[in-house]
Amino acid sequence: MSEVMPGTAKPAGGTTPIAPSATGPAGLVSGVAAVAAAAVVASSAATANSTNPNGSAAAASQTEPDMKGWLLKWTNYLKGYQKRWFVLSKGVLSYYRNQAEMAHTCRGTISLHGALIHTVDSCTFVISNGGTQTFHIKAANEVERQSWVTALELAKAKAIRAMESDEEEEDTAANTIPSEELNLVVRELTVRLENLKTCYDLITKHGTALQRALSELETGDDLVNKTKIVSERATLFRISSNAMINVKHFPVPSRYVLFGVALIHRTSSIKVLQRFSEMGFEIKLNKMFLSNNVKETHKLNLFFTDAATSASDDEDNEFYDAQEEGGSVASQEESSFILNIPVTTHHIHRRNSNDATGSSSEGEEGNSETQQVLVVAEDLGNMDVTDRISVNSSQALTPTLSNQNRVVRKRRTRVPEKPNYPLNLWSIIKNCIGKDLSKIPMPVNFNEPLSMLQRLTEDFEYSEILDRAAQAKDTCEQLAYVTAFTVSSYSTTSNRTGKPFNPLLGETYECDRTDDLGWRCINEQVSHHPPMAAQYCEGRGWRCWQEFSMTSKFRGKYIQIVPLGYAHVEFPATGNKYTWRKVTTTVHNIIVGKLWVDNHGDMEIFGENNAKGVKCHLKYLPYSYFTRDTQRRVKGVVMDSMNQVKWVINGTWDSKIEIAPVTSTSGSTENPVYKTGNYKTAWTRRMPPPDSDKYYNFTLLACQLNEPEPNVAPTDSRLRPDQRLMEDGKWNESNQEKLRLEENQRARRRQREAEAEQAATEGRPYPPYEPIWFSKEKEEGTDNLVHVFKGSYWDAKAKQDWSKSPNIF
C-alpha cells in the first residue's frame, strides 16, 4: 500500500488520487480530479456489488469510509489552519487530530444531508449546515480539493436519498400502527378513567356532606352528636381522597409510555394524533391530565420538553413562536417550576477572584454539586386583586417629598429622530474579528447617543422597587424585591441594540432626580485599559454602588458581553446589604438578519452585614426555539440563613417579575417540594411609545439622560461633542469629532507612559492615574481593592469648584 503525504486525501480502498499533469491547463486539472473521485466511488460501488456469498466483502464495504486523509481546518484567529485527519463515511464528515484518535475521540462531525458545500479558491472549500456548524477546510492543491468536493457532493446526494427512503418507511409504518398495542393502552386508560370518575363522584358526595355538617356545627345545638357526625363524614372524605390519590398515579406499563412517545416524535405524528382523536383518546387524556395535581402534570410536561429538545437533528422538530414582549407568566403551570440550586455558593469564590471565572453568569459550570427543588403554585384563580398591584407606580408606594415647595423641572420626552445613513458593514467588521470591542474605533453608525455611564444610570429606571424594598420588614421579602430590581435593569435590552459610547478616562456623568424620582447618581470612568466605571447612587432609604467592567468578544455571528465587577445595595435603616454580579448578554445576527439580544446565565445575590446568610439563586433561561417554556424567562428562589426557601421569583426579564412566599415544604431533603402562596407583581415594565423605534427605542428616562443641564462638571457626558453631534443627526461630524477625542486620549496615555519611563530611569516613583471623585480602597472583609465614592462631588457642584476636573473634551 502506498504512503500518503500529509495534506493528501486518501480514498477508500487505498486508491491514491490522480496527480495533475505538469503541462495541462488549469481547467483540465479540475476535470481530471473529478473523474478520479468519481472513479474511486464507482470502484467502491463495484466492489460492494461483487461480494462473495458469505457477505464478508459487503460488511467490509459498509464499514470502510468513503474517503479519508489529511486536510487543514480553520480553528481560530490565533492558531489559524491546523492539520486534521478527516473521515467521510455514511453521509457524515468527521475529523480527528490524528489517526490514533479514531478509536476513542472525535473532534467534530457535520451531517451532509442538509449541508452547503462551496469552493472558496483553488485549495479552500467550506461546508456549512445552515448556521450551527461551519468547516473551513484547505487542501494541499487543487486536485485534492476537487477530489474531496466531488466525494462530499456524492455522499450528500446519497444521504438525501437514504433520508427520503427512511421517511417513506416511517410513513408506511405509521399507517400500520399495531392495533393490539393501542387497544392495550386504551383499555388501561379507560379503566383508570372510570376509577377516577368513581372517586370524583365519591369525593363530591362526601365533600358536600362534610360541608353541610360543618355548617350545622356552627349553630351551637347538640354539639356532641354534631361533632361525631363531622368526624365520621371527614373520615369518609379522607378515605375517598386517598383512593383518588392511589388511582391517579397512572401505572401504565412503561413499554406503552415509550411506545406513545415514539409515536409522537415520528415524522408522521399528525396521522397518529388524527387516529387518536378519532378514538376519542385525546379527550380522555385531557380529562385525566386535569385530574392530576400540578406536580405530576409539570413533571410530565418537563419529560416531553426534554424529549423534544434531545430529538435527533434529522427529525422534524416542533417549533414554538417567540413570546411577544409583555407576555405573562401568571398561569398556574408556569408559576410552578423545577430549579437546580448550587450547593456551594459564589460568596467564597468572590473573595478570592475578580476575574471572569467568578462571573455569576457562568455559575452553573463552576459548581459540581446542585440541589433540585420543585416549586408548586397554589390555584391562582382565587387570588386577591390587591396581590396583583404592581409597584411600578412611585406615587402609590413612595412617600411624597418633604419639600413641597420644590419645583419639579419639566423635562423632554423624546430625542431627535435617528437619520438613515448607509453603511458598508462588512468592510468594518472584517477587521474586527477576534478583537476586544473596547479597542476598536467603531463609527457612530453602530452607536446610540448615550455613553456607557448613562446606560449604567438606566439601571435605576425602576428605583421605586428599591423604595418598596426599604419598607419591607422581612429580610427575605426585601431580598425578593431587590432581585426584581436587578432583573428590571435588563428590560430595555430586548429592543436596544445600539452600542453606547465608550467613556473617556476621567469622564463623568451625574443624574440628580431627587425632585421627582427621589434619587441622585454619580458615575466616573476610573480606568481606560481595562475599561472600568464606578457608580454611586443614593435614594429613599437605600444606597447603591457598583464597579462595572466587562469582557466583550466578536465571534463572527454574535457578540458576547460578560460583565465583571459587583453591584451592591444597602439599606441603612436595617444594615442589610446585598451583592450580585450581572449575567451574560449576547447580541445575535451581527452580520445577517435582524439584531436581537438575549440575557442568560445564573445570578447569585447574597446578603452581607445584618443580612448575612440570606441569598437568592436566579436563573436566566437562554432563548430557544425548541422549548415549551416562556421565552426570556427568569426563575429563582430566596433562601434564609438555614438554606430554607422562603420566597419564589418568577417572570421574564423583558416584561414583569412576580414573587410569592413559600407556605409549606414537603418531599425529601435532597429534592424538596415548596408550595407557594399567591403571587404578587414586584415589577412591571413600562413600555416605550409606539414610535420609539424612530429614536433608538429610548424609554422616557433614556430620552432625558442626555438632555443639556446647567452647572454640571466639565467632564460630564452631556458635554461630549461627538455624542451631542450624533444626537443632533450630524453623524459625519460626529465621526470626525470621535476620532479627535480618541486620538487626544491616546496622546495623553503616551505622555503618561513616557513620564513613567522617565521616572523609572531616574529611580523615582511615578504615581498612577487617580480618579477625581472615587478612590481605591480595600474592601471590607476582603483583600480586593475597589473604587469607593469620596462624597465630595455634590459639594463641589454646589460651590461650582471644578478645579480638579481635567480637560478631556
N, C-alpha and C positions, 0 to 999 in steps of 0.2 A: 504494500500500500504506500502510495507516495505521501511525503510530508507536505503539510500545508503551511505556507508562510504566514506570520501574523498579519492580520488585515485582509486575508484572503478567505472568501467564503467557500466552504466545503460542502457540496451537495451530498444527499444520502447515497449510500452505496459506494462511497469512496471515489466518486467521479469528480475530477477536477475541472473547473470552468475553463473554457477555451480562451487562450491568450489572444490579445488583439494583434492584428497584423502591423508590422512596423511601417509598412508603406501605404496601407489602405487609408482612405479618407475618414474623417471623424464620424461622418454619418453612417459609414459601414460598420463601425465598431459597435454601435448600439444594436444594429440588426443581428450581428454575429452573436452578441451576448444574449439577445432574446431567443435566438434559435437554440443556443446552448442550453439555456434554462429550460426551454420547452422540451428539448431532447431528454434532459435529466428527469423531468416529471413524467414524460412518456415512458422512459425506460423503467421508472419505478412502477408505473401502472402495469407495464407489460410483465414485469417480474411478479407483481401481485397476482396477475391473471394466470400465470403459468405455474401454479403451485402444484405440489405433489398431492396424492390422495390423502395423506396423513394430515395435511393442513399446516405443517410446521412453517413452510415458507410464508403462508398467509399471515400467520401470527407474527412472524418476524417483520413483515412489511407494515403491519399495523403499529408496531412499537417503534420502528425506525423513523426518525424525524424526516420531514420533507427537505429541510436544509439546515445546515449549521455551520458556524465559523466565527472568526474574529472580526469585529467591527468596532468603530469608535462611536461612543454615545456621549451626547452632551449631558453634563452633570450640573454644573453651576458656574458662576462667573469667576470664581476663584480657581477652580480646577480645570475648567474648560472641557474638552473632549477627553474621555478616558476609554481605554481598550476594554471591551467586554466580550464574553463568549455568548453568542446568540443562537437560539434553537427555535426553528419553526416546525410546529407539529400540531396536527389536528385543528387547524384554524387559529392557533394561539402562538404568538411570538413571545418567547421568554428570554431573559438574559441573566448571566452569572458573571462573577468576577473572574472565574477560571473554570476549567472543565471539571476540576475536583468538586466544585460546589454543586454540581448537578445532582449529586446523591443526597444532599441534605438541605441546601439553601438556595432559594430562588430570589433574586433581587427585584424582579418585577415582571409583569406579564401584561399583554394587551390583546384583547379578543379582536379578530379581524372581520367578523361578520358585519359589523356596522362601522368599520374604521375607514378613514380617508387616507389615501396614500398618494403623495405628490412629490415630485422631484424639485429640489431647490437649485442645484447646479450639477456639474458633471460628476461629482462624487458624493453629494449630500442629498438625502431624502428624509421626509417627515411622515410619521404615522400618528394619526390622532383619532380618538373615538368620539370626538364631539365636544371636548372641554375638560373632562376629568383626567385624561391621560394623553400625553403627547411625548413621542420619542423623536428626538433629533439625532439622526444616525449618519455617519460619514464612512464611506468605503475607501479602499486604497486607490481605486481607479474607476474609470467609467464602466469598464466591462463588469467589474464586481458589483457596482451599484445597480446596473441594469439586470444582472442575474438575480439579485435579491428582490428588486422591484417586481420583476416578472413572476418570480416564485410566490411573492406575497399576494399579487393580484389573483393568481390561480388558486392559492389557498383561501383567499377571501371568497371567491366565487363558489368554491367547494363548500365552505362553511355556510354560505347563504342557502345553497341547495339543501344541505343537511338540515338546517333550521326549518325550512319550508316543509321538508318531509316530516320532521318531528311534529310540526303544527298540524299537519294533515292527520297524523296518527292520533294526536290528542283529541282532535275534533271527532274522529271515529270512536275513540274510547269514551268520550263524553256522551255520545249519543247512545251508548250501550252501558249505562250505569247499572251495576249489579242490583237487581231489584231485591234480592234476598237481604243484602246489607241495608238497603234503605228501609225495607219493611221492619227489620230488627230495630233500627234506630227509632222509627216512627212508633212501633209498639212500646218500646221503653219510655219514650216521651209521653205517649198517650196515658200510660199507667201513672206516670208521675204527675201529669196534669190533672188527672181525675183525683188522685190523692190530695193534691194541693187544693183543688176545688172543695173537696170534702172538709179539709182542715179550715179553709177560709169560711165555709158556712158555719162550722162549729165555733170558730173564734168570734164571728159576728153575733151568733146566738148568745154565747156565754158572756161576751163583752157587753152586749145590751142589757142582759140580766144583771151583771155586776154593776153597771152604771145606774140602773134603776134601784138596786139595793142600796147603793151609796147615797142616792138622793133621799130614799126613805129614812136612812140613818140620821139625816140632818134634822128630822122633825123632833127627835128627842124622846119619843114614846117607846116603851118596851125595848130598851137598848140591848138587853141581854140576848133576846131572840133575834133582833135585827143584826147584832154583831155576829151571831152564829151563822145567819144566812149569808152575810157578806163574806165570811171566811169560807163557807162551802162554795159559793159561786167564784170566789177568787181562785180556789183550788182547781175547779173545773176549767177556768180560763187559763191557768198556768199549764195544765195538762194539755189543753188544745194548742197552746203556743209552742210547747216542747215538741209536739207532734209535727207542727208546721216546720219547725227548725230542722227536725230529723229528715223530713221528706224533701226539703228544698235543696239539699246538697247535690242533687242531680248525679247519682252514681252510675252514669252510663259507662260501659266498658271503654277503656282508653283507646282501643283499636277503632271504635266507632268515631270517637272525637277526632283522632288523627285522620281518619277517612274523610270526615267532613271538612277539616282544614285543607286537606289535599285537594278536595273538590273546589273549594272556594278560591284557591290560588291557581287553578288551571286556567289556561288562556280562554277556555270556553266556559268560564264560570257563569256567564249570563244565562246560558242554556240550562245549567244546573239549577240556578236560582229560579228560573221560569218553571222548571219541573217541580221544585219545592213549593212554589207559590200555588201551582195547580192543585197540589195535595192539601192546601191549607196549612202547610207546615210552618210558613213564615209567621202567620198569625199566632199559632200556638207558641212559637218561640218567643214572640213579643210578650205574650201573657206571662210566660214562665220567667222571662228576664225581669218583668215588672214585679213579680212576686219575690225575687231575691232582694237581699238588702244591698246597701250601697257598696259595702266592702267586696262582696262576691262579684257584683257586676263590674266594679272598677278593675278587679284583678283580671277578669275575662277580657275587658277592653285592652288592658295592657298586654295580655298574651297575644291578641290578634294584631295589635300595633307592632309588637316586636317581630311577629311572624312576617308582617308585610314589609317591615324595614329590612329584614335579613333575606328577602327573596332574591333569587339569582338575577344577574344583570340581563340575561336573555329571556326573562319572563316579562309579561305585561304588568307593570306596577300600577297601582292605583294612586292617582294624583289628587291632591286637595288644593282648592283655591286658597290664595293667601288671605289672611284675615285683614279686613278693612280696618283703617285707623278708627279708634274709638270702640272697638269690639269689646263686649262684656264677657267676663268670666264668672258671672254670678250664678250659673246653673249649678244644681246640686252635684252633678257628676264632675264638673270641672273644679268645684270647690274641694273635692277630695283628690288626693294625690299621694304618690309614693316618693320619698326623698331619701337619698343616701347622704348621711352626715359623717364627715371625717371624725374619727375618734381623737386623733392628735390635731391640735389647733395650730394656727399660724402665729399665735402670740409669741411662742418661744422662738419660732423661726425668724420673726420680725426683729427680735432682739439681737440677732446675730448677722443680719444681712439687710442691705438696702438695694440689692440689685434686682434684676428682672426675675430671678429664680424664686423670689419670695412673693411674687405677684399673686394676689388673691384670685386673679382670673385664671391662673394655672394651678389652683389649689388642688384640684382633683387628682392631678398626676403626682403631686407631692405627698399624698397621704396613701399609705399602703393598706390602712385598715379603715373600714367605714361601717356605720350602723344604719340599717334600713328601717325607716319609720313609715307608718301608714297614717295619713290624716283623713278622717271621715267627717263630713259636714252633716249637721242636722238638717231636717227638712226646712228649706228656705221659704216655703210658702207662707209660714206663719210669722215671718219676720216683721218686726216693728218698722213703720215708716221712718221713725226717728233714727233708727240704726243705719239707715242709708243716706243720712245727711252728709254731704261732702264737706271737707274742711277747706275747700278752695276759696271760700269767701272770707276775706280777712275781717270784714265788718261783723261777721257772725261770731268769730271765735277770738278776736284780739281786742284788748281794751282800747278805748279811744285815747287819743293823745292828751296828755295833761295840759299842754299849752294850746288852748282852744283858739287863741288869737293869732297863732302862726299861720301865715298864708301859704297854701299849697300851690307850688309852681305848676303852671299849665305847660304840659309837655307835648311834643309832636307825637303823632300816631302812625306815621309811616316815613319811609326814606324815599329818595328819588328812584324811579324805576330803573331796572337793570337794562343797559343798552345791549344790542345784539351785535357783537363783534366776532367775525370769523376767525378761526384759529387752526393752524396745521398741527394737530395734536401729536401725531406720530413723530414729527421732526423734533419735538421736545422730549417725548417720553423715551425714545430710543437711547438717549444719552443719560437717562436717569436710573436705568435698571440696576438693582443691586446696591444703590447708594442710599445714604441716610437722607430723608426728606429735608431735614433741617439744614443741610449743606448744599442744597440745590437752589440756584437762582430761578425760581419759578415766576413766570409772568403773572400779572394780576388777573388774567382771564380765569385762573383757577381759584381765585380768592373771593371772599366776601368782605365788604368794607368794615370789618371789625378786627381787632387784634386778639391774640390768644389770651391776653389779660382780660379783655372784655368778655370773651367766651367763658372764661372761668367765673366771671361775675354772674353769668346767667344761671349758675347753679342755684342762686337764691331767688329765682323767679317765684318759687312756691315756698317762700320763707314762713308763710303762715302755718305750715306743718310743724316747724320748729317752735313757733309760738304755742301751738297746741301741745307739743311735747313738753314744753316748760311748765305747763299747767298740770301734767299727769302726776298723780300721787304714787302710782306703782312703777317700779323701775323697769320691769319687763314691758309694760304697756308703753312707757316712754321710749324704750328701745324700738318697739314696733313702729312708732311714729317716725323715729329717726331713720329707720330702714325705708319707710315710704318716701322720706325726703331724699335719700340717696338715689332711689330709683327715679324720682321726678327729674333729676338733672339730665337724664337721657331722652326726655320726651321730645325734644326738637331734633334729635339726630336722625329720626326716621325720614325726614324730608329736607334736612340741611346738609348738603354735600359740598358746599364751598369751603375752601381752606382758609382759616384765619391768618392774618399777617403775623409773621414771626416777630416778636418784640425785640427791639434793640437793647443792648446791655445798658441798664440804668433807666429804661423806660418804665413809667408808672401809669397806673390808672386808678382813679378814685371814683366811687359812686356813693353819693350821700342821698339816701332816700328816707331819712328819718321823718320827713314831713308827711309822707303818705304811706310808705311801706314799713317804716319802723326800724330800718337797719342802715348801716353805712359800712363801706368796704374799701380797702386799700390794697393794691397789687403792685409788685415790683419785679422786674426781670433781674434776678440776682446772679445769674451765670449765663454765659453765651455758649460755651462748649464744655460740658453738655448744656443744652438749653434748660433752664430751670426758673420757675416763677414761684414767688412766695406771696401768700394771700392772708389777710386778716379781716374778719367781719364780725361786727357786734350788733345784736338785735335785742328784742324784748325778752329779757330773761335768759339769753344764751349768747355764746360767742363761738365762732368757728374759724379755724385756720388750717391751711394746708401748704405743703411744699410739693409743687407739681412738676414732674419731668416725665419724659416718655421716650420710648424707642419706636421708630417707625421705619418700615421697610417696604419698598415697592417690589412686589413679586411677579409682575408681568400682567396679571389679570385682576389683582386686588392689592389694596394697601392695608396693612395690619398695624394697628397702633396699640402698644402695650404700655399703659400708664405705670409710672414709678412714683415713689413717694406716697405719703399717707395724709389723709384728711382727718381732722379732729373736730368734735363739737363738745362744749362743756356747758353745764347748767350751774351757774354759781350758787343758786339758792340751795341746791342739794349736794353739790360737789360731784355729781355724776359726770363722767367723761367717757366718750365713745370714739373709737378709732377704726378706720377702714381704708382700703385701697380700691380704686376703681377697676372695672373689668375691661377686657379687651374689646376694642372696636375695630371692625373690618369694613372697608369700603370696597364693594364689588363692581365689576364691569367697568374697569378703568379705561379700557381701550374700545370695546364694542358693547353696545347696549346702554340701557338707562342705569345711571349710578344708583345704588341703593346701599344702605348701611345696616349692619347687624351688630348687636352687642351680645356677647356671650362669655360664659365662664362662671366661676364660683367667687362669691364675695363673702368675707367673714368680717362682721362688725363685733368688736369685743369691748367690754366695759373696763374702765380703769378707775382709780381712786375709790370713791364710795360705791361705784357700780362694778367693782372688780369681781370677776367670775361670771357675770352675765354676758351672753353672747348671742349673736344671730348668724345662722348659716343661710345664705341666699344663693339660689342657682338661677342664672340667666340661660334659658334653653336656646341653643343655636337654631337659626331659621332652617327649616327643612321642608321640602315638598312631600316627603313620604310619611309624615306624621299626622295622626288624628288630633294631636294636641293643638291648643291655641297657639298661633304664631306669636313670637316676641314675648313669650310667657316668662314670668318670674314667679318663683315659689320658694318659700323658706320657712324657718321656724325660729322662734326666740326661746332660749333656754336660760334657766336660772343657774345659780352657782352650784346646784346639785345635778346639773345636766338634765333637768326635767323640762320638757317642752311646756311653755306657758301660753304662748301666742303663736298664731299661724299667719303667714304672709302669703298673699295670692293675688295675681293680676297680670298686667302686661306693662312693659316699660314705656309704651307709646300711648297709653290710654288711662289706666287707673290702677290703683292698688287698694285692696281690701284686707282688713285684718280681723281676726276673730280669736277670742280666748278659748283655751282648752278647758273643757268641762269635766272630762273623765278620761282615764287611761286604762287600757286592757292589753291583752297579748303578753308575749314573753319579754324578758329584759332585753334580749338581743334584737327582737323585732316588735317593738311596742306599737299599739294602735291608739291614736289620740282622737277623741271625739270633740268637736268644736261647738261653740255656741253660735249665735247669729253673727254674720259678717257685717262690718260697718266700713264705709268708704273712708280711707285715710287720705287719699289724694285722687283728684280727677283732673285730667289735662284740660286747659283752656285752649280750644282750637284757634288757630290763626285765622284771619279774614280769608274769605274765598279767593280773593285776588292776590294773596301774599306771594304767589309764585312769580309775580311780576317784579317783586323787590326782595329776592333772595330767600323767600319763605320765612321772613323775620316775624317773630312774635311782637307783641306790643312793647315788651321790655327791651327786646333786641333793637327795635327801632329807636329807642330812647337812649341807648348806651353811648352812641357816638354823637349825640346832639351837643353842639357847642355850649360851653358853660364857662362863666367868668371865674376868675380867681383860682383856677386850678394850677398845679405845678407846671413849669415849662417843659417837663418831660412827659406830660400826660398824653395818652394815646389819641385824645381828641385833636391834639395839635400836630399830629404826624402828617406831613404834607401829602405823601403818596396815598395814604388811606383816605384823606379828605378828597383828593382829586378823583379817586375811584368812586367814592360815594356820589360825587357830582357828575359822574358819567364821562370824565375825561381820562379814559384808560391809557391812551398813548402817553400823555404827560405823566400819568401815574407810574407807568413802567420806567420812564426815564428818571423820575424822582426816586423810585425804589432802588434803582441801580446806584444812584448817587449816595443814598443813605447807607447802603450796604458796603460800598467802597470806602466811605468815611469810617465806618465801623472797623473794617479790615485794617485801615491805616492806623487807627487808634490801638488796635491789638498789636500790630507790628511794632509800634512805638513802645508799648509796654514790654514786649519781648526783648527789644533792643536795650531798654533800660535795665531789665532783669539780667541780661548777659553782661552788661557793663558793671552792674553791681557785683555779680559773681566774680568777674575778673579782678575787681578791686577788693574782694574779700569782705564786702559788707552785705548785710541782709537787705532784701528788696521786699517791701510789703505787698502782699497780693491785693487784688481788687476787693474793695469793701462796699457792700450795698449802702445806700443812703438811709433808708427807713427800717431796714431789718439788720440784725446782727447774728452771727453764728454763735450758737451756744450749745452746750452739752445737754441732750435731752434727759429729763428726769427719769432715773431708773435704768438708763442705758448708757452705752458708750458712743452713741450716734451724735454727730453734730448736725443741728437743724437750724434753719433761719427763723428767728423769733422777732416779732414786731416790737420796735423800740417804744412806740406810743407817742412819738413826737410829731407825727405828720400833721395831725389836726391842729396842734398849737402853732406849727409853722404856717399853716394856711390862714389861721385867724390873724397872725401877725404879718402875713404875706412876706415871710422871710424865706426866700428860695436860694439863699447864698450857697447852700450845699449842693444844689441841683446842677449837674453837668449840662453842657450844650451838646445835645446829641442829634438835634434836628437841623 
